[in-house]
Amino acid sequence: MEMARGIESGTSVRAKPAPKAARTWWKVHQWVGLKLSLFMTFILFTGTLAVLSAEIDWLVQPSLRVAPSTVEGPIAWAEIAENARGYPGVAKVNYIGAPTASAFASKVTVEDEAGNLFFLHAHPTTGKIQGTGPWVGAQRVLRNMHRHLNLPVKYGVPIVSSLAFLLLVTLVTSFVVYKKWWRGFTKPLRNRDARTWWGDFHRLAGVWSLWFVALITLTSIWYFVESLGGNAPPHPRVEREAPVETGRSEEGSLAAAIDAALAAYPGLQVENVQLPGEEGVLQMNGEFEAVLVRPRSNAVYVDARTAEVLLTTDGRELNLHQRIGEMADPLHFGYFGGYWTKVPWFLFGLAMTGLSLSGAAIYSLRIARERGDQVRLGRSFSGMWQGMGRWRWLSNSLIAIGFVFLAFLILGIQ
């Protein structure tokens, strides 16, 4: 009768979703969140740790630490390169990276005679080599595991990034499943029983993480597109047809080449230096005025023999396709604002991991309640394994593959 009166009076009456339709949405939300929940949790957790992976390396590798009070003036790029070349066991010096933060040493990527990669840790302003670090540290392990399960990139990236479509489904269905979700920002966690607590946590973490889930979903979809050939056109760079003979006689010109590069690109905050190889070209990359681009977007190329500037690139000159490709990493890992963004990204990453776990716990405890079992916090995940069905074997297999190929990576087989 109310609806009839609304039609007769010309006013629109918004009908509530039919119970059957609402339950269908809820089943979709549950199915997507549960079947690959183990694999999803693993990827989310490794990605969360990857945000602070450099800091984990800093904790476990003493030579990577410096006293901030001893760091004065600009980074001594030329001195670091010279000391790295003379370090025992080093056959080739490839890159020098700027310190992650004030208490970090510079990381120098080097090779031994057999071509094995490892790091040297150098004081930023004195250039003194403080020690060595393994090529396969926490940063590489976590990034590789999270990005492509240590598989070849062409296989691993699409496998991992395909989870973005599951995230998209859970994000969209959550607005239907959680009625009047905008009221949930201040709702407290109730301790009536484990099922209630996990449900409240899931909703609370969900509403606060909506923007973050959307961001991770969109950037992950972009990674999936890139993995299938949709990557942006490459940046301009110096290409030489024939290699140039290089040798120890050119080392003295490195400082002049670096000075020429900095003079040609005033304001460039150098993040890494690629030392001259067979082509005899010095490359410096860093941050300039373009926002949300990787350091490679701002580059200066210099002939290491003559100190002639060959090319400069500016991130502001990228086309739309390139800008989308460049902003994906800074937004996905949150490193564009230093610790002002890395710490929130880490915390919201933990919240996303908690969402994956809590969704599985809610299902498990609901099954326990239907069976008449006692609903306790300690039994939160006992039904998760059964609820995943055959999909649990896929999750376990993918995680196991990641660890198997990690062993290959550590042993240098890849």
C-alpha positions in Angstrom: 0.0 0.0 0.0 2.8 2.4 0.8 4.5 1.8 -2.6 1.1 2.2 -4.3 0.5 5.5 -2.6 4.0 6.6 -3.6 3.3 5.8 -7.2 -0.1 7.6 -7.2 1.5 10.7 -5.6 4.3 10.9 -8.2 7.0 10.3 -5.6 9.7 7.7 -6.1 10.0 5.0 -3.4 13.3 3.2 -3.3 12.7 -0.6 -2.9 15.0 -2.5 -0.6 17.1 -5.2 -2.2 15.3 -8.5 -2.2 16.5 -10.9 0.5 17.5 -13.4 -2.2 19.6 -10.9 -4.1 21.2 -9.6 -0.9 22.2 -13.1 0.1 23.6 -13.7 -3.4 25.9 -10.7 -3.0 26.9 -12.0 0.4 27.7 -15.4 -1.0 29.8 -13.9 -3.8 31.7 -11.8 -1.2 32.3 -14.8 1.0 33.3 -17.1 -1.8 35.9 -14.7 -3.3 37.3 -13.8 0.1 37.6 -17.4 1.3 38.6 -19.8 -1.5 42.1 -18.2 -2.1 42.3 -16.5 1.4 45.5 -18.4 2.3 47.3 -17.2 -0.9 45.8 -13.7 -0.7 47.0 -13.4 2.9 50.5 -14.5 2.0 50.8 -12.0 -0.9 49.3 -9.2 1.2 51.6 -9.9 4.1 54.8 -10.1 2.0 53.8 -6.9 0.3 53.3 -5.2 3.6 56.7 -6.3 4.8 58.2 -5.2 1.5 57.3 -1.6 2.3 59.8 -1.6 5.1 62.2 -4.2 3.6 65.1 -1.8 3.4 64.7 -1.2 7.1 64.7 -4.9 7.8 68.0 -5.2 6.0 69.2 -2.2 8.1 68.4 -4.1 11.2 70.1 -7.4 10.3 73.2 -5.9 8.5 75.3 -3.7 10.8 77.5 -2.4 8.0 74.4 -0.7 6.4 74.1 1.7 9.4 75.8 5.0 9.8 75.5 7.7 12.5 73.4 10.5 11.1 75.7 13.1 12.9 78.6 11.9 10.7 76.8 12.6 7.4 77.6 16.1 6.1 77.4 17.6 2.7 76.6 15.9 -0.6 77.1 12.2 -1.4 80.7 11.4 -2.4 79.8 9.5 -5.6 83.2 9.5 -7.1 85.0 8.5 -3.9 82.5 5.7 -3.3 83.1 4.4 -6.8 86.9 4.6 -6.5 86.8 2.7 -3.1 84.4 0.1 -4.5 86.6 -0.6 -7.4 89.6 -1.2 -5.1 87.7 -3.4 -2.7 89.0 -7.0 -2.5 87.0 -9.4 -4.6 85.3 -6.7 -6.8 85.7 -7.1 -10.5 83.0 -4.6 -11.6 81.0 -1.8 -10.1 77.6 -1.3 -11.6 75.4 1.1 -9.5 75.6 3.3 -6.5 72.3 4.0 -4.6 71.6 6.9 -2.4 70.9 6.2 1.3 67.4 5.2 2.1 67.4 7.5 5.1 69.8 9.5 7.3 71.0 6.5 9.2 71.7 4.4 6.1 74.9 3.8 4.2 74.9 4.0 0.4 74.5 0.6 -1.4 76.9 -0.2 -4.2 76.0 -3.0 -6.6 79.1 -4.9 -7.6 80.2 -8.2 -9.2 83.0 -10.6 -8.5 85.1 -12.4 -11.1 82.5 -15.1 -11.6 79.8 -12.5 -12.3 78.0 -13.0 -8.9 76.3 -9.9 -7.6 76.6 -8.5 -4.1 76.5 -5.2 -2.3 79.1 -2.9 -0.7 78.0 -0.5 2.0 79.7 2.9 1.8 79.6 5.9 4.1 77.7 8.6 2.1 80.1 11.5 2.6 83.5 9.8 3.3 83.1 7.1 0.7 84.6 4.5 3.0 83.5 0.9 2.5 82.0 -0.3 5.8 81.2 -3.9 4.7 79.4 -6.1 2.4 75.8 -7.4 2.0 74.3 -10.3 0.2 72.5 -9.8 -3.1 69.6 -11.8 -1.7 68.6 -9.8 1.3 65.3 -9.1 2.9 64.5 -6.4 0.3 65.0 -8.8 -2.6 63.3 -11.8 -1.0 60.2 -9.9 0.0 59.9 -7.9 -3.3 60.4 -11.0 -5.5 58.1 -13.2 -3.4 55.4 -10.5 -3.4 55.7 -9.5 -7.1 56.2 -12.8 -8.9 56.8 -15.7 -6.4 60.4 -15.9 -7.5 59.1 -17.3 -10.8 60.2 -15.8 -14.1 58.6 -12.4 -14.3 56.5 -13.2 -17.4 54.8 -16.0 -15.5 54.8 -14.8 -11.9 53.6 -11.3 -12.3 50.3 -12.2 -14.0 49.7 -14.9 -11.5 50.1 -12.6 -8.5 48.5 -9.5 -10.1 45.4 -11.5 -11.1 44.4 -11.4 -7.4 43.5 -7.8 -8.1 40.3 -8.9 -9.7 39.3 -10.8 -6.6 40.1 -7.7 -4.6 37.9 -5.7 -6.9 35.0 -8.1 -6.4 35.3 -8.0 -2.6 35.5 -4.2 -2.7 32.4 -3.8 -4.8 30.3 -6.4 -2.9 31.3 -5.0 0.4 29.2 -1.9 -0.2 26.2 -4.1 -0.7 26.9 -6.6 2.1 27.7 -3.9 4.7 24.5 -1.8 5.0 25.1 1.9 5.8 28.8 1.3 5.9 29.6 5.0 6.4 28.3 4.6 10.0 31.0 2.1 10.8 34.0 4.4 11.2 33.5 4.7 15.0 31.8 1.5 16.0 33.7 -0.3 18.8 34.7 -4.0 18.9 32.3 -6.0 21.0 33.6 -9.0 23.0 30.4 -10.9 23.2 32.0 -13.9 21.5 34.7 -14.6 18.9 32.3 -14.4 16.0 31.1 -11.0 17.0 34.6 -9.7 17.6 35.9 -10.8 14.3 32.9 -9.4 12.5 33.3 -6.1 14.1 37.0 -6.0 13.3 36.3 -7.0 9.7 33.9 -4.1 9.2 36.0 -1.6 11.1 39.2 -2.4 9.3 37.2 -2.5 6.0 35.7 0.9 6.2 39.0 2.6 7.2 40.9 0.7 4.5 38.4 1.3 1.6 40.7 3.9 -0.1 43.7 1.7 0.4 42.1 -1.4 -1.0 40.9 0.5 -4.0 44.4 1.9 -4.6 46.1 -1.5 -4.3 43.5 -3.0 -6.6 44.0 -0.4 -9.3 47.8 -0.5 -9.3 47.7 -4.3 -9.3 45.4 -4.3 -12.3 47.9 -2.1 -14.0 50.7 -4.6 -13.2 48.5 -7.3 -14.8 48.0 -5.2 -17.9 51.7 -4.5 -18.1 52.5 -8.2 -17.8 50.4 -8.9 -20.9 52.2 -6.4 -23.0 50.4 -3.1 -22.1 53.4 -1.5 -20.6 54.2 2.2 -21.5 56.7 3.2 -24.2 60.3 3.2 -22.9 62.0 6.4 -21.8 64.5 8.2 -24.0 68.1 7.0 -23.4 71.5 7.2 -25.0 72.2 4.3 -27.3 75.6 3.8 -29.0 76.1 1.5 -31.9 79.6 0.3 -31.0 81.0 -0.2 -27.5 83.8 2.1 -26.4 87.0 0.7 -24.9 87.2 1.5 -21.2 89.9 0.9 -18.7 91.5 2.2 -15.5 92.7 5.3 -17.3 89.2 6.6 -17.3 88.6 6.5 -13.6 90.1 10.0 -13.1 87.4 11.5 -15.3 84.5 10.1 -13.3 84.4 13.1 -10.9 84.4 15.5 -13.8 81.6 13.6 -15.5 79.5 13.6 -12.3 80.1 17.4 -11.8 79.0 17.9 -15.4 75.9 15.9 -14.9 74.9 17.8 -11.8 75.7 21.2 -13.4 73.5 20.2 -16.4 70.6 19.2 -14.2 70.4 21.7 -11.3 67.9 20.7 -8.6 68.1 16.9 -9.4 68.1 14.9 -6.2 70.2 12.0 -7.3 68.9 8.6 -6.2 71.2 6.3 -8.1 74.2 6.4 -10.3 74.9 3.9 -13.1 78.7 3.8 -13.7 80.1 3.7 -17.2 80.2 0.3 -18.8 81.4 -0.7 -22.2 79.5 2.3 -23.8 81.4 4.7 -21.6 78.2 6.5 -20.5 77.5 7.7 -16.9 73.8 7.8 -16.0 72.3 9.6 -13.0 68.7 9.4 -12.0 66.7 11.0 -9.2 63.8 13.1 -8.1 63.0 16.5 -9.7 59.7 18.4 -10.0 57.4 15.7 -11.4 55.4 14.0 -8.7 54.7 10.2 -8.4 57.4 9.1 -10.9 60.2 6.7 -10.5 63.8 8.1 -10.4 64.5 6.8 -13.9 62.1 9.4 -15.3 64.6 12.2 -14.4 67.9 11.3 -15.9 71.1 12.8 -17.2 73.6 10.9 -19.5 77.2 12.0 -19.7 80.2 10.8 -21.7 82.5 9.6 -19.0 85.6 10.2 -21.2 84.9 13.8 -22.2 82.3 14.9 -19.5 80.0 15.9 -22.4 76.3 15.9 -21.5 74.6 13.6 -24.0 70.9 13.7 -22.9 68.6 14.9 -20.1 65.1 13.7 -19.4 62.3 15.3 -17.3 59.5 13.3 -15.8 57.1 16.2 -16.5 57.5 15.5 -20.2 56.1 12.0 -20.1 52.9 11.2 -21.9 49.8 9.9 -20.1 50.6 6.3 -20.7 54.1 6.7 -19.3 52.8 8.7 -16.3 50.4 5.9 -15.4 53.2 3.4 -15.6 55.5 5.5 -13.5 53.1 6.2 -10.7 52.1 2.6 -10.1 55.2 1.7 -8.0 55.2 4.8 -5.8 51.5 4.4 -5.1 51.6 0.7 -4.6 54.5 0.7 -2.1 54.1 4.2 -0.7 57.7 5.3 -0.8 57.0 8.7 -2.5 56.8 10.6 0.7 59.5 8.9 2.8 58.4 7.7 6.2 55.4 10.0 6.1 53.9 7.6 3.5 55.8 4.4 4.1 54.5 4.0 7.7 50.8 4.5 6.8 51.2 2.1 3.9 52.7 -0.5 6.2 49.9 -0.1 8.8 47.1 -0.2 6.1 48.9 -3.2 4.6 48.6 -4.9 8.0 44.9 -3.9 8.0 44.4 -5.5 4.6 46.1 -8.7 5.7 43.8 -8.6 8.7 40.8 -8.3 6.5 41.8 -11.4 4.6 42.3 -13.4 7.8 39.2 -12.1 9.6 37.0 -12.9 6.6 38.2 -16.5 6.9 37.7 -16.5 10.6 34.1 -15.3 10.3 33.3 -18.1 8.0 35.0 -20.6 10.3 33.2 -19.5 13.4 29.9 -19.3 11.5 30.3 -23.0 10.6 31.2 -23.8 14.2 28.0 -22.1 15.4 25.8 -23.9 12.9 27.3 -27.2 14.1 26.6 -26.3 17.7 30.3 -26.1 18.7 31.5 -23.6 21.2 32.5 -20.3 19.4 35.9 -19.4 20.8 38.7 -17.1 19.6 41.1 -20.1 19.6 38.9 -21.9 17.0 38.7 -18.9 14.7 40.5 -20.7 11.8 39.6 -24.3 12.3 37.0 -24.3 9.6 39.0 -22.2 7.1 40.8 -25.2 5.7 37.6 -27.1 5.1 35.8 -24.0 3.6 38.6 -23.4 1.0 37.8 -26.8 -0.5 39.9 -27.8 -3.5 41.2 -24.3 -3.8 43.4 -24.8 -0.7 45.7 -27.0 -2.8 46.1 -24.2 -5.3 47.0 -21.8 -2.6 49.4 -24.2 -0.9 51.0 -25.0 -4.3 51.6 -21.4 -5.2 53.1 -20.5 -1.8 55.3 -23.6 -2.0 56.5 -22.7 -5.5 57.6 -19.3 -4.1 59.8 -20.9 -1.5 61.2 -23.5 -3.8 62.3 -20.8 -6.3 63.6 -18.7 -3.4 66.0 -21.5 -2.7 67.1 -21.4 -6.4 67.5 -17.6 -6.1 69.7 -17.9 -3.0 71.8 -20.6 -4.6 72.2 -18.5 -7.7 70.6 -21.1 -10.0 68.1 -18.6 -11.5 
